[in-house]
């Protein structure tokens, strides 16, 4: 861990005595579920999230209130003659499996309009949901209010008021909501949002946490900023008053493949939303990403959970976290962290990266810089985030060498010079190294490449889709820390290691 024998190509300098006044918040607090029936119905280990996902705070159920015959919450979703044969039992059961975890809360994204509420209900070829608005928004309003009332009856008003809410997914995406022309569809969404907010407020009170999720990283059917302006100063289509409650704005964000970045960056996507909101006088909103990361593998097939299992995903995730810290983006909602569903599978490098980063939550960002020379490629980006617990003086470091090349794993000689506050002569250094040594996937991948893939999904997917015996690879999925007592030189700690490109190293440094 220590020593000066390597020809150092990158030196990270950390000033533990600096102060920025900026506290690192939980960027990995959200996890989403496209279909809550797959993992959140039936019996589950009630201690799972507290033990395995201590950093996750909210489980986001997409299309939670329906939009297809399999999701609509009625006794008979096909019977258009009856509009109030509500059956919210599945949603209640799924929410109960969240609440009973004890450490997480539901985040419910109301779905597309129930099929029976639209006389013409064209079904999206991409997502299998009703693309149309309701024939009568008042009927839809009663449905949403009834769902909220059923949840309150099951969990109590105080509990449900702690949950978060969203209205539709990618509201300007015509594969989710398309009522004709861009102008007609925008107007229909204003109505849908306003009626949904009012229905929820009628049961839960006016201070609910609610917002909306746009596509933004790609061109939509209509300009998402029209919705922001509507909430700020437009006529509420349900109440007739000015404006509608808006607490957060989320975007989707997808890079094309691990080796190809999107034209619109993560910060571009959020800046489009934030700048419009602030121009309209909407200050203090939260901003995040409700879905995304990487769309396809390098075989150009879609990634099941929008992440690869390769070690390079660790540096990609660390880079994303750093971007969010630098640009005040509140969260990035993950599809999954395991090879199976939310409760099953081996831990991926994305899990290890999020879990290690979570130790930095609520600590103060401190100054850290990188200098490099003699790197084997010009596009290698050495980056670092460092923070300090102001109460204990403990220092936290996350560092990596990012390169947009999924299989590039050259090792870089890396040094750390860390100024440690206080007068101690020795420190305890704990290191977590997220690289090939803690990633079963690279071993599995060599075998998987020999198998035929007729699934339609990328073999690079962290959510594994080919024949897979988890027990064969479980010993290689653990992240084991090392610990060492190190002597300071003039109150500076010097560390060296060969850090694999695509991997991430985490340190905690505390006085003995």
Secondary structure, 3 states (H helix, E strand, C coil): CCCCCCCCCEEEEEECCCCCCCECCCCCCEEEECCHHHCCCCCCCCCHHHHHCCCCCEEEECCCCCCCCCCCCECCCCCCCCCCCECCHHHHHHHHHHHCCCCCEEEEEECCCCHHHCCCCCECCCCCCECCCCCCHHHHHHHHHHHHHHHHHHHCHHHHCCCEEEECCCCCCCCCCCCCCHHHHHHHHHHHHHHHHHHHHHHHCCCCEEEEEEEECCCCCCCCHHHHHHHHHCECCCCCCECCCCCEEEEEEEECECCECCCCCHHHHHHHHHHHHHHCCCCCCEEEEEEEEECECCCCCECCCCCECCCHHHHHHHHHHHHHHHCCCCEECECCCECCCCCCCCECHHHHHHHHHHHHCCCEEECEEEEECCCCCCCCEEEEEEEECCCCCCEEEEEEEECCCCCCCCEEEEEEEEECCCCCCEEEEEEEEECHHHCCHHHHHHHHCCCCCCCCECCCECCCCCCCCHHHHHHHCCCCCEEEEEECECCEEEEEEEEECCCEEEEEEEEC
